[in-house]
Amino acid sequence: MNRQNKNKALLIIGIILGACSSGQNNKQGTARTVPVTVATAVQKNVPVQLSAIGNVEAYNTVSIRARVGGELQKVFFKEGDEIKEGDTLFLLDPRPYAAALQQAEANVRPVRRET
């Protein structure tokens, strides 16, 4: 054998002997103990719970656009409620419309008197 092969063989033997141990890792020569807890197995139903962070998107959405302007007095639905055609959605302050109606009626009266 040449010198390189002898060195390789000695190195391999050294690694194998170093990897083998007597099983005693601490300095006193006693085996280390690991605490273990024991429990009796029980079979029962467990509720399935899922906690996640994400976004929810509705299947159908609608956009509501006002045909008249005014101050909202009351909203008759909550987000997510189901509504159908003809349901009242909002109540607007009727005072500006009542005043405009009275003014229009007052403007019509003098015209009738003149004719």
NORQUI-V450387 format. One record per backbone hydrogen bond with DSSP energy under -1.0 kcal/mol. NH is the residue of the N-H (numbers start at 0). CO is the residue of the C=O. Records with the same first field share a line. If there is no record, write none. Layout:
NH: CO  CO
This chain:
5: 1
6: 2
7: 3
8: 4
9: 5
10: 6
11: 7
12: 8
13: 9
14: 10
15: 11
16: 12
17: 13
18: 14
19: 15
72: 90
73: 90
75: 88
80: 77
86: 83
90: 73
92: 70
97: 93
98: 94
99: 95
100: 96
101: 97
102: 98
103: 99
104: 100
105: 101
106: 102
107: 103
108: 104
109: 105
111: 107
112: 108
113: 109
